[in-house]
Amino acid sequence: MCGIAGIFHPAVPKPVDPARVRAMADTLAHRGPDGSGVWTAPGVGLGHRRLSIIDLEGGVQPMVSGDGRLALSYNGEVYNFREVRAELEAKGHAFRTDSDTEVVLAAWSQWGPDCLSRLNGMFAFALYDGGRDCLFLARDRLGVKPLHIATLPDGALVFASELKGLLAHPLLRREVSPQAVEDYFTLGYVPDDACFVEGVRKLPAGHFLLVQRGRPVPAPTRWWDVDFSGEARGSAAALEEELVERLRAAVRSRMVADVPLGAFLSGGVDSSAVVAFMAEASRAAVETCSIGFTEADHDETAYAAQVAERFATSHRSRTVAADDFGLIETLSAAFDEPFADASALATYRVSELARERVTVALSGDGADEAFAGYRRYRLFSAEERVRGLLPQGARSLIGRLGDAYPKLDWAPQMFRAKTTLQALGQSSEEAYAMAVGVTPPLARSRIYTPELRRALQGHRGEQRYVEAMRGAPARDALGRAQYADLKIWLPGDILTKVDRTSMAVSLEAREPLLDHRLVEFAARLPSRLRLRGGTGKYLMKRALGRYLPDEILHRRKMGFVTPIAAWFRGPLAETAEGIARSPALTELGWFDEAAIARVAADHRAGRADHGRLLWQLLMLDRALSRVFGLGAPARPAARGRRLHAGQ
């Protein structure tokens, strides 16, 4: 895995300073500690930081083709590179290395943008073609690897794996995006196609950008999409066998590496399935690791140990204390943008543990989105059935009842009916958008100042989900919800979390359950084979019955749960109280200090559970300070958005 950065002048080939490209790339040294390189030509510069995984000696980058026409800076792995290489050799291409990087170069030379459809892997890369005088930026189908892009005041297009690579360029304007702040408070993360810094964007998953010198920079082109509108034919037994073979192939393809390889093992269905197929394919004991918690209701290490024993892995675990919040500054530096999924702390710790012995770790991420494993799919489907039975008038009445019903965070689950009643009064899209959100609209509005509300110009964080579901290629509501999650939640939260935390410790994480062929297969399954009754991932669990015991397959899903609500009533209580007076939030001028103080007081007193909102505010405070310098004592306070670096 690697970090890439670069500069391209679309209008005229202005000189590019190699030192500037190197400075951008060197901010990504954690992504590639094993080597670095810079290549420049008139009007273009490519930088690279390398984490050596395949062909440790020959895969040096940026890589230039034998005729000098092509140059590539590439982050990722193409798992079928040997098959693609054989096809290219049959067409007359010769290779100097054993790396997948050179295969990508040759694939572009042979097929142009169509080369992407032949690559099975995770990647983000920048390729300059001197013969066509164009820059080609591309990102993998599901967004496993990131790529940030911005246009500078002088017209230059700059790009980097992480935002910090762009921030290293002195001409990048630094202004907070109000829309990104709204999205962040809605979802808990800045969505994958947006950015915290105004004018910066991320190349969306499954898209490429082809920039021809002398022409305007076009909009990105989508080159892949997942389709839930078709339906696989065959018996459940036949589809189960096909699923097993696809799982086996996905895992085996991701075990190719010239460095030590292992796996994250939580003891849940997904990571246990990955370990099962790894053990089947490996002659030696698979290296596995897991993180436990001092709080028993958060700890899964006993399940992980059970799976490790079953497959004779070389297993290690480490216990994280309930007050392990010392990583706040580390995570803020790793993510650049505010990121409020508190499970990032545990993901960082398990990556740190894995890196002690391996350079590559396989994870179980992706199956919940593809095979409908989340509890929210079951609840949404149940609500959808009720919506279909009720006339619009009755639904509206129920929705108004939900608005009036009190929010009883402290009460037993059976009495917390507010969100369910509200959901029944909404459209499917609005209800699901609310279900996946972190801070609802009314709670956001209470802490916003009029200045931020004006700056948003009507922008709503939920609208992204609503639009994705309405435009989804899907045959039912479940498919529309899964499609939106694969497009928004998966790349914006899950994959961003895994990429930044693993790369922070120079570990390559691979997601076999996001093999695009497996995801496409899951999308074609009848809904009843993804979600049946109260069982999500129904066919997957049935197929894994021959590998995993029932207590692993059918236990309650836990995930990496971090006790942030307890933190803000205990060791972080003073921090919660101080958030309202945050110099960074005050200088920004977009948040009501008195309203935030009430949120903190209600939480500390146990009158409400505002742990997630307080965590969002804390992580935003750190990002504002780090990226924009807001709240620095030496700077005079200024209301509104911070504009340019150095001001």
Disulfide bonds with the S-S distance in Angstrom:
none
